[in-house]
């Protein structure tokens, strides 16, 4: 593995794992993997293959750090959601500054096979108001917005 190690050392990057918020159980139902407390490090535009459509799609890759383990992770969010509008997670996470700490949890919609990712901002995160002076939608109370 001499040559592989040489390329790894020259690259100087640490391989990130993928944040997995949900998984399939033995009956092929989607279930949560629990709440994940992560720090937002950076984001970048990229592409991936959509597993449902098998088509390439534009995504924003969020680079994260698991607060409890220190593990570096990444999570892809499509740029477009339903009806070609910006994806709801992009609207929630995209307004937060780098180093923000959030809790992410897959939540199943009662009576449905669908679910969504619940985003909770941690108490010690401060968010600056936008250009109009108002707080982003993710901020439920003014105490987070300075």
C-alpha positions as CSV (number, residue, x, y, z in Angstrom):
1,X,0.0,0.0,0.0
2,X,3.0,2.2,-0.4
3,X,1.6,4.2,-3.4
4,X,-1.8,4.7,-1.9
5,X,-0.3,6.0,1.3
6,X,1.8,8.4,-0.7
7,X,-1.3,9.9,-2.5
8,X,-3.1,10.2,0.8
9,X,-0.2,12.0,2.5
10,X,0.2,14.4,-0.5
11,X,-3.5,15.2,-0.4
12,X,-3.5,16.2,3.2
13,X,-7.2,15.8,3.6
14,X,-9.1,13.8,6.2
15,X,-11.8,11.5,4.8
16,X,-15.2,12.5,6.1
17,X,-17.9,10.1,7.0
18,X,-21.5,10.6,6.0
19,X,-24.1,11.8,8.5
20,X,-26.9,9.2,8.5
21,X,-30.1,10.6,10.1
22,X,-32.3,7.6,9.2
23,X,-32.1,4.0,8.2
24,X,-34.3,1.1,7.1
25,X,-35.5,-1.5,9.7
26,X,-36.1,-5.2,9.1
27,X,-39.5,-4.4,7.7
28,X,-38.1,-1.8,5.3
29,X,-39.6,1.1,7.2
30,X,-37.5,4.3,7.7
31,X,-36.6,5.0,11.3
32,X,-34.5,7.6,13.0
33,X,-30.9,7.0,14.1
34,X,-31.5,9.5,16.9
35,X,-30.6,13.1,17.5
36,X,-27.2,14.2,16.2
37,X,-25.6,17.3,17.7
38,X,-23.2,18.8,15.1
39,X,-21.2,21.9,14.4
40,X,-21.5,23.5,11.0
41,X,-18.0,23.9,9.6
42,X,-18.5,24.9,5.9
43,X,-20.6,24.2,2.8
44,X,-19.9,23.8,-0.9
45,X,-21.9,23.2,-4.0
46,X,-21.5,19.8,-5.7
47,X,-23.4,17.0,-7.3
48,X,-24.5,13.5,-6.4
49,X,-26.7,10.7,-7.9
50,X,-30.2,10.8,-6.5
51,X,-30.9,7.3,-5.3
52,X,-34.6,7.5,-6.2
53,X,-34.4,8.9,-9.7
54,X,-30.9,7.7,-10.5
55,X,-30.2,11.2,-12.0
56,X,-27.4,13.5,-11.2
57,X,-28.6,16.5,-9.0
58,X,-27.1,19.6,-7.7
59,X,-26.6,19.6,-3.9
60,X,-25.0,21.7,-1.2
61,X,-22.6,19.6,0.8
62,X,-22.5,20.6,4.5
63,X,-19.3,19.8,6.3
64,X,-20.0,19.0,9.9
65,X,-18.3,18.0,13.1
66,X,-20.0,15.6,15.6
67,X,-19.9,17.5,18.9
68,X,-19.7,14.4,21.1
69,X,-17.1,12.3,19.1
70,X,-15.3,15.0,17.1
71,X,-15.8,12.9,13.9
72,X,-15.9,14.9,10.7
73,X,-19.0,14.3,8.6
74,X,-20.7,15.6,5.5
75,X,-24.4,15.8,4.5
76,X,-25.9,16.6,1.1
77,X,-29.0,18.7,0.7
78,X,-30.5,19.1,-2.7
79,X,-30.7,22.7,-3.9
80,X,-34.3,22.2,-5.0
81,X,-37.1,20.7,-3.0
82,X,-40.7,20.0,-4.0
83,X,-42.1,22.3,-6.7
84,X,-38.6,23.4,-7.6
85,X,-38.4,25.7,-4.6
86,X,-35.3,25.9,-2.4
87,X,-35.1,22.8,-0.1
88,X,-36.4,23.5,3.4
89,X,-33.2,22.3,5.1
90,X,-31.1,24.6,2.9
91,X,-33.4,27.5,4.0
92,X,-32.8,26.5,7.7
93,X,-29.1,25.7,7.7
94,X,-28.0,28.1,5.1
95,X,-28.8,31.2,7.2
96,X,-26.6,30.0,10.1
97,X,-23.0,31.2,10.6
98,X,-20.1,28.7,10.5
99,X,-19.4,27.1,13.9
100,X,-23.1,27.1,14.8
101,X,-24.2,24.0,16.7
102,X,-27.5,22.4,15.8
103,X,-29.3,19.2,16.7
104,X,-30.6,17.2,13.7
105,X,-33.3,14.5,14.1
106,X,-35.2,12.5,11.5
107,X,-38.9,12.8,12.5
108,X,-41.6,10.6,11.0
109,X,-44.9,12.2,10.0
110,X,-47.7,10.5,12.0
111,X,-49.9,8.4,9.7
112,X,-47.5,8.7,6.7
113,X,-44.6,6.9,5.3
114,X,-42.8,10.3,5.0
115,X,-40.7,12.2,7.4
116,X,-38.6,15.3,7.8
117,X,-35.4,16.5,9.4
118,X,-36.0,18.5,12.6
119,X,-33.4,21.3,13.2
120,X,-32.9,22.7,16.6
121,X,-30.5,25.5,17.3
122,X,-28.3,25.1,20.4
123,X,-28.6,27.8,23.2
124,X,-25.1,29.1,22.8
125,X,-25.4,30.0,19.1
126,X,-25.9,33.6,18.3
127,X,-27.3,34.7,14.9
128,X,-26.9,38.1,13.4
129,X,-30.1,39.7,11.9
130,X,-30.3,39.8,8.1
131,X,-30.1,43.0,6.0
132,X,-33.7,43.9,6.9
133,X,-32.9,43.6,10.6
134,X,-35.1,40.5,11.2
135,X,-34.0,37.1,12.4
136,X,-34.0,34.0,10.2
137,X,-37.1,31.7,10.3
138,X,-35.1,29.0,12.2
139,X,-34.8,31.4,15.2
140,X,-37.9,30.9,17.3
141,X,-37.1,33.5,19.9
142,X,-35.2,36.8,19.8
143,X,-32.8,35.6,22.5
144,X,-30.7,33.8,19.8
145,X,-30.5,36.8,17.5
146,X,-28.1,39.6,18.5
